[in-house]
Amino acid sequence: MTVQRNGSMASRPFKVLVVGAGMGGLACAISCLRQGLEVDILERAPELSQVGAGIQIPPNACRVFQHFGLEQELRNAGAVEANRNTMRRYSDGKVLCVRLGRERMREEFNAPWYVIHRADYQSVLLNEALRLGCNLRTDAEVVSVDFSLEEPYVMLKNGEKVTGDVVVGADGLWSNIRDMILEKHSPPLETGDLAYRGTFSREQLEAFNDPRINEMIKDGNGSVWVGPHRHSVFYAVKGGTAFNLVLIRPDDLPPGSRTADGDIGEMRMTYEGWDPILTKIISCIPSVLKWKLCHHEELRTWTKGNVVLIGDASHPTLPYQAQGAAMAVEDGLVLGLLLGRLHSTQAIPDARKRASISRVLQLFESLRKQRTTIIVKGAIQNRTFFHMPDGEEQEARDRALAEVDWVKPCVWQWADIGYQKKMLGFDMVTDTHRAFEAWVEGVDGG
């Protein structure tokens, strides 16, 4: 390590302790490492398991990967560039609206939309973090945090004290760091929905020899079926050799539970009377888990001293907009950029930079809260939009969707080009640099 200016502590790189090795934590680690900072990731699990099903990488999240130089790595890991995304009526598969295709997606939002298996997504980020020199520690559960501005530290379950300059709570929906910042137990709230998730092979679907299914599985096409109190999302993963299906329905799990083994018969019965193509696809799923869908009320603060929350720990969003992981990796990128700018700026003397970390974390919160609040509310509206019972409101929705041309405004934000541009076309890098420069101008650097 190069120590400048008489080897002062202020001039050595900040040490960032990232609690949690999910998407947001890994993106934060990469962003910090790219700025020349030191990073330890503390992951409570004994090992990083390759679990999960599909996940979407909308254009705003894709630009994070582009900034990191990892878009080709996504493709190498099996990411599929999404082509048409067709919204269908639940009962017969009637096309209600077709979302922007591959070329229009790039034109409107300056990046493609990918779909990928969650394990492959995590692996791309993990490999890059390790390549850049991250110190990953598994079986490292954090049980307490010291919020000192001088030298914050965390205590691990094994009694070890780990010190750093910044602590990042990236420990997800059921965050322990959130409880420590808020000084109370603050569990997520049940939404009233649950999800079934499953993956299956292209060969299973081709075996039906059904022209509609064959059309749906070619060339990155995806579908979403919407109906009363339920919806279903279908898209390719693993380079198009496998497909992901998510089925969302009313929750019947006991309060407090997170997951449970699902009953295949019950799952199929839940979608009786839906599009026969969907029920055929459902028949491919051999076993299933139920996942309770939860969220959290908006937090009064994301920071305390030199400790900050990111991703689902601070602003979990419902999975009706494909923005949960996207917001987490945006957070990680932005936080790393801000800490890097603080460390390298000439406007603040080295001796005062560590004392300025807490204010930069507050800047991060103010920047990100503006955006994530809009996204969280948008996902809530999409739930209503997707799950509308048959009737006059549903018929009006379908008429509005039939008129969508991706130029004129639409009352429903899923198909409103203005809302989509704000969500998917947002330039977080320029926004971050502009905000830091405005902030540092107000700081007395003398």
Salt bridges, closest charged atoms under 4 A:
ASP40 OD2 - LYS15 NZ 3.52
GLU81 OE1 - ARG75 NH2 2.96
GLU81 OE2 - ARG106 NE 2.97
GLU108 OE2 - ARG104 NH2 3.05
GLU108 OE1 - LYS421 NZ 3.28
ASP120 OD2 - LYS238 NZ 3.07
GLU128 OE2 - ARG131 NH2 2.92
GLU141 OE2 - ARG44 NH2 3.22
GLU141 OE1 - LYS157 NZ 3.89
GLU160 OE1 - ARG137 NH2 2.59
ASP165 OD2 - ARG12 NH1 3.61
ASP165 OD1 - ARG354 NE 2.86
ASP179 OD2 - HIS185 ND1 3.02
GLU183 OE2 - LYS304 NZ 2.52
GLU190 OE1 - LYS292 NZ 3.53
ASP193 OD2 - ARG383 NE 2.96
ASP193 OD2 - HIS387 ND1 3.91
GLU206 OE2 - ARG202 NH1 3.73
ASP210 OD2 - LYS280 NZ 2.79
GLU215 OE2 - ARG84 NH2 2.99
GLU215 OE1 - LYS218 NZ 3.21
ASP219 OD1 - ARG102 NH1 3.35
ASP251 OD2 - LYS292 NZ 2.52
ASP252 OD2 - ARG249 NH2 3.16
ASP252 OD1 - LYS290 NZ 2.95
GLU266 OE1 - ARG249 NH1 3.91
GLU266 OE1 - LYS290 NZ 2.87
ASP275 OD2 - ARG212 NH2 2.76
GLU330 OE1 - ARG368 NH1 2.90
GLU330 OE1 - ARG371 NE 2.82
ASP331 OD2 - HIS315 NE2 2.54
ASP331 OD1 - ARG368 NE 2.62
ASP350 OD2 - ARG5 NE 3.45
ASP350 OD1 - LYS353 NZ 2.96
GLU365 OE2 - LYS369 NZ 3.29
ASP390 OD1 - ARG89 NH1 3.17
ASP398 OD1 - ARG397 NE 2.89
ASP405 OD2 - LYS408 NZ 2.80
GLU437 OE2 - ARG341 NH1 3.47
